[in-house]
Amino acid sequence: MHEMGLVHPLVDMVVDYAVQAGASEVKAVYVTIGDGRDIVMDLMEGLFKHLVRGTLAENAELIVEHVPYRAECNECQGHFTINQFKRSTWTCPHCGAERKYRIVSGLEFMVNRIEIVRGTQFADPNATRGAA
């Protein structure tokens, strides 16, 4: 369950940003996640909803853009999509080179944007972090 190791710091960062920006709430969090991260999205979304309870991000929508796991062949420089669990995709479809590639995308995990509502009214100054 490596999702917890990714989602917990994500929530901390979002809440810290919202507090520093003087937000009254977080509306949405836009993230890019590479398919090579092998994340179970239902689990990630559930953890996110759990960890944002009682924070400025409690009602935030988590919007995910998926990036395919892509490689560049070391032999012909062709680009192709791979599946880490499907060995047949490890061969370059352009020249047939087997396992001679470098990963060029698919390992991303980044926040692209945090959508907030600005305001300075906080019902509870201790409600910047939820209980884990």
Backbone bond lengths (Angstrom), bond angles and torsions (degrees), N, CA, C in turn:
res aa  C-N    CA-C-N  psi(-1)  N-CA   C-N-CA  omega(-1)  CA-C   N-CA-C  phi
1 M - - - 1.455 - - 1.525 109.16 -
2 H 1.325 115.66 67.08 1.458 120.37 179.34 1.525 111.90 -74.55
3 E 1.320 117.48 -9.03 1.458 121.21 178.78 1.530 111.43 -58.51
4 M 1.336 117.25 -38.32 1.467 120.45 -179.83 1.525 110.64 -60.38
5 G 1.327 116.91 -39.57 1.461 120.97 179.77 1.519 113.06 -67.22
6 L 1.318 117.41 -18.54 1.462 121.72 177.03 1.530 111.62 -96.88
7 V 1.322 116.88 -40.89 1.460 120.86 -174.33 1.526 112.19 -74.28
8 H 1.317 117.92 -39.47 1.469 120.08 -178.02 1.529 111.50 -59.92
9 P 1.342 119.70 -50.89 1.470 118.92 176.84 1.535 112.57 -64.30
10 L 1.329 117.01 -31.20 1.463 120.58 177.17 1.523 110.01 -61.47
11 V 1.320 117.14 -48.93 1.464 121.40 -179.96 1.526 110.07 -62.91
12 D 1.329 117.61 -43.47 1.469 120.38 177.71 1.523 110.94 -57.33
13 M 1.323 116.53 -45.45 1.459 121.00 -178.78 1.527 111.03 -64.28
14 V 1.311 117.25 -44.00 1.463 121.69 -179.17 1.525 110.49 -62.48
15 V 1.312 116.77 -47.31 1.464 120.59 -178.79 1.527 110.45 -66.25
16 D 1.326 117.86 -43.22 1.470 120.83 177.72 1.524 110.92 -59.00
17 Y 1.326 116.07 -44.62 1.469 120.33 178.72 1.527 110.49 -60.65
18 A 1.325 116.86 -46.04 1.463 121.20 -178.23 1.526 111.22 -61.37
19 V 1.315 116.81 -42.97 1.467 120.82 179.08 1.524 110.02 -63.65
20 Q 1.326 117.38 -48.16 1.464 121.25 -179.08 1.526 111.80 -63.34
21 A 1.325 117.37 -31.51 1.465 121.48 -179.39 1.526 112.40 -83.38
22 G 1.325 117.49 -2.78 1.454 120.80 -179.12 1.515 113.04 71.54
23 A 1.313 116.60 32.62 1.465 121.25 -177.83 1.519 111.12 -77.95
24 S 1.323 114.83 150.29 1.458 119.45 172.47 1.524 110.17 -94.38
25 E 1.335 115.92 -21.22 1.461 120.30 174.45 1.526 110.42 -165.57
26 V 1.323 114.77 161.12 1.463 121.96 174.04 1.521 106.61 -103.22
27 K 1.332 116.30 126.65 1.462 121.00 -179.55 1.527 112.10 -89.22
28 A 1.346 116.31 -42.03 1.463 119.60 -176.11 1.522 110.30 -155.47
29 V 1.324 114.30 151.00 1.462 122.27 175.53 1.524 106.51 -125.80
30 Y 1.326 115.83 121.25 1.466 122.34 -178.36 1.524 108.59 -104.08
31 V 1.318 116.85 120.39 1.463 121.10 -179.15 1.525 110.59 -127.57
32 T 1.320 114.62 152.99 1.463 121.89 173.67 1.512 107.01 -111.79
33 I 1.331 116.36 129.21 1.458 121.45 -179.15 1.521 108.92 -130.12
34 G 1.313 115.55 125.51 1.454 120.67 177.49 1.520 111.19 -77.00
35 D 1.325 115.91 142.93 1.464 120.87 179.70 1.524 112.20 -61.29
36 G 1.323 117.36 -24.91 1.456 121.51 178.41 1.520 113.54 -68.99
37 R 1.323 117.22 -11.79 1.468 121.58 176.72 1.521 111.30 -73.37
38 D 1.332 116.60 -16.32 1.467 122.22 177.50 1.529 111.72 52.24
39 I 1.311 115.20 51.68 1.460 121.48 -178.21 1.526 109.76 -94.12
40 V 1.320 115.85 135.19 1.462 122.15 173.79 1.530 105.94 -84.48
41 M 1.324 116.20 106.12 1.461 120.92 -171.81 1.525 113.16 -61.98
42 D 1.322 118.85 -39.16 1.465 120.26 178.23 1.520 110.58 -60.32
43 L 1.325 116.21 -40.84 1.461 120.99 178.96 1.525 110.25 -67.03
44 M 1.316 117.36 -45.10 1.460 120.84 179.77 1.527 111.28 -60.82
45 E 1.326 116.73 -46.36 1.463 120.49 -179.77 1.525 111.25 -63.91
46 G 1.331 117.00 -39.64 1.459 120.65 177.84 1.517 112.15 -64.95
47 L 1.324 116.76 -42.58 1.465 120.78 176.94 1.521 111.01 -63.36
48 F 1.327 116.32 -42.49 1.462 120.38 178.82 1.528 109.88 -58.56
49 K 1.335 117.20 -49.49 1.469 121.12 -179.60 1.523 111.62 -60.85
50 H 1.324 116.41 -37.92 1.462 120.34 179.18 1.527 111.21 -68.12
51 L 1.319 116.95 -46.42 1.466 120.81 -174.57 1.525 114.01 -73.31
52 V 1.328 118.35 -22.38 1.468 119.62 179.90 1.530 112.89 -87.73
53 R 1.320 117.85 -5.56 1.470 120.37 178.93 1.524 110.25 -56.39
54 G 1.317 115.82 133.76 1.456 120.81 177.22 1.523 114.03 76.99
55 T 1.335 117.54 10.03 1.465 121.04 179.51 1.524 109.81 -116.26
56 L 1.313 115.72 176.72 1.465 121.27 176.06 1.524 111.67 -63.83
57 A 1.312 116.52 -17.47 1.470 121.45 -178.06 1.526 112.72 -99.91
58 E 1.326 116.56 13.14 1.465 120.27 -174.20 1.528 113.87 -54.76
59 N 1.304 117.73 -36.19 1.469 120.85 -178.37 1.522 112.80 -104.82
60 A 1.315 116.90 13.50 1.468 120.97 -176.75 1.522 111.48 -69.87
61 E 1.310 114.11 143.96 1.459 121.16 174.80 1.528 107.73 -92.93
62 L 1.310 116.89 134.28 1.462 122.35 176.50 1.525 107.17 -96.98
63 I 1.333 116.16 115.09 1.466 121.32 -177.18 1.521 108.26 -113.11
64 V 1.335 115.43 118.95 1.461 121.37 -172.49 1.524 111.32 -111.96
65 E 1.324 115.06 130.63 1.465 121.80 171.16 1.526 106.21 -105.17
66 H 1.310 117.02 125.95 1.464 121.52 -179.68 1.524 110.23 -93.48
67 V 1.326 115.62 139.21 1.466 121.80 177.53 1.525 107.37 -115.92
68 P 1.331 117.73 127.63 1.468 119.47 -179.52 1.525 112.16 -67.20
69 Y 1.313 114.86 153.87 1.463 123.22 176.45 1.526 105.74 -77.97
70 R 1.335 117.52 109.25 1.465 121.90 -174.50 1.517 110.12 -122.34
71 A 1.324 114.18 150.59 1.463 121.05 -178.89 1.521 110.07 -131.36
72 E 1.340 114.21 158.97 1.462 121.18 172.25 1.520 107.08 -118.94
73 C 1.319 116.34 126.74 1.461 122.39 -178.54 1.529 109.96 -67.81
74 N 1.326 116.84 133.48 1.466 121.72 177.45 1.523 112.15 -72.60
75 E 1.328 117.26 -20.21 1.466 121.60 -177.59 1.530 112.37 -87.63
76 C 1.336 117.04 -50.53 1.477 119.81 -173.84 1.531 113.54 -115.18
77 Q 1.336 117.23 -3.14 1.466 124.16 -178.65 1.535 113.35 65.07
78 G 1.317 116.93 15.49 1.465 120.80 175.33 1.523 110.45 -71.52
79 H 1.318 116.76 149.51 1.463 122.28 177.95 1.523 109.58 -104.49
80 F 1.337 114.84 142.76 1.465 119.46 179.43 1.521 110.20 -156.74
81 T 1.323 115.02 157.85 1.458 122.15 179.21 1.520 109.00 -88.06
82 I 1.332 115.83 137.68 1.462 119.97 176.89 1.522 109.96 -121.98
83 N 1.305 114.82 161.67 1.453 123.19 174.62 1.517 105.54 -126.39
84 Q 1.330 115.67 116.95 1.462 118.99 -175.05 1.528 113.32 -61.03
85 F 1.325 117.29 -18.43 1.459 120.73 -178.75 1.527 112.94 -99.83
86 K 1.317 117.20 -1.78 1.462 121.39 -176.35 1.527 108.89 -122.78
87 R 1.302 115.47 97.76 1.463 122.24 -174.53 1.535 113.78 -55.67
88 S 1.318 117.02 -30.89 1.468 119.98 -178.73 1.529 112.27 -63.75
89 T 1.326 117.85 -20.16 1.469 120.68 179.53 1.526 112.38 -86.44
90 W 1.329 118.06 -1.96 1.466 121.85 -178.72 1.525 112.20 -83.82
91 T 1.320 117.56 -0.97 1.464 122.81 179.32 1.524 108.98 -102.30
92 C 1.319 116.22 133.06 1.464 120.84 179.92 1.530 109.56 -62.49
93 P 1.327 117.84 123.37 1.463 120.22 179.69 1.535 112.63 -73.67
94 H 1.322 116.84 -11.76 1.465 121.21 -178.07 1.529 112.61 -87.93
95 C 1.355 116.27 -42.32 1.472 118.74 -175.42 1.525 113.57 -126.37
96 G 1.333 117.69 -8.38 1.458 120.98 178.02 1.518 115.35 86.07
97 A 1.336 118.37 2.94 1.469 120.66 178.55 1.528 109.14 -63.20
98 E 1.340 115.75 132.00 1.458 120.65 -178.36 1.519 111.28 -97.79
99 R 1.322 115.35 125.70 1.464 123.69 176.66 1.529 113.59 50.87
100 K 1.305 116.30 37.14 1.464 121.33 176.34 1.524 107.29 -119.80
101 Y 1.313 115.05 76.10 1.458 120.06 -176.96 1.516 110.28 -150.67
102 R 1.314 114.17 166.82 1.466 120.34 171.96 1.524 107.34 -124.02
103 I 1.312 115.83 145.67 1.461 121.57 -179.84 1.532 108.63 -75.48
104 V 1.329 116.71 129.82 1.463 120.45 179.19 1.533 112.73 -113.54
105 S 1.312 117.80 -17.24 1.469 120.72 174.27 1.522 108.92 -161.95
106 G 1.320 114.04 162.24 1.455 119.47 177.30 1.512 114.30 115.54
107 L 1.334 117.07 -3.90 1.461 120.37 178.29 1.530 111.62 -108.92
108 E 1.327 116.59 8.68 1.459 121.13 -176.73 1.533 112.23 -66.73
109 F 1.302 114.25 147.32 1.462 122.75 165.73 1.519 105.00 -152.56
110 M 1.322 115.68 96.10 1.460 118.25 -175.89 1.521 111.63 -144.47
111 V 1.318 113.43 151.34 1.458 120.91 175.99 1.520 107.21 -89.10
112 N 1.319 116.36 125.15 1.460 121.42 178.82 1.521 112.36 -92.20
113 R 1.333 115.11 -36.36 1.459 118.65 -175.77 1.519 109.73 -162.47
114 I 1.317 115.36 145.53 1.461 122.20 173.67 1.524 106.17 -122.32
115 E 1.309 116.01 117.34 1.466 121.46 -178.61 1.522 108.52 -94.07
116 I 1.328 116.00 120.51 1.465 120.61 -176.52 1.524 110.87 -123.42
117 V 1.332 114.31 163.77 1.457 122.41 169.32 1.517 104.72 -110.10
118 R 1.330 115.47 121.75 1.470 118.75 -178.48 1.523 110.30 -78.56
119 G 1.315 114.23 144.26 1.451 122.17 178.90 1.510 108.23 172.23
120 T 1.303 116.80 165.51 1.462 119.19 -177.73 1.515 112.54 -121.98
121 Q 1.321 117.54 6.01 1.451 120.03 179.90 1.520 110.45 -88.32
122 F 1.312 115.15 116.31 1.459 120.55 176.90 1.518 107.65 -117.48
123 A 1.298 116.90 125.72 1.458 120.63 179.29 1.518 110.70 -66.05
124 D 1.311 116.75 -36.11 1.458 121.58 -177.65 1.523 108.35 -141.33
125 P 1.337 117.90 113.02 1.463 119.54 -178.58 1.526 113.00 -62.98
126 N 1.316 117.81 -17.87 1.466 120.93 178.58 1.526 111.94 -88.22
127 A 1.317 117.80 -0.43 1.465 121.54 -176.18 1.523 112.24 -90.04
128 T 1.314 116.77 31.86 1.460 119.34 177.79 1.513 111.09 -87.80
129 R 1.315 117.42 -17.69 1.462 120.96 179.17 1.526 108.71 -134.97
130 G 1.301 114.69 139.09 1.458 120.00 176.34 1.514 110.37 -88.38
131 A 1.296 115.84 163.08 1.463 120.26 176.04 1.514 108.88 -75.81
132 A 1.309 116.08 135.47 1.477 120.22 -178.52 1.498 111.34 -83.74
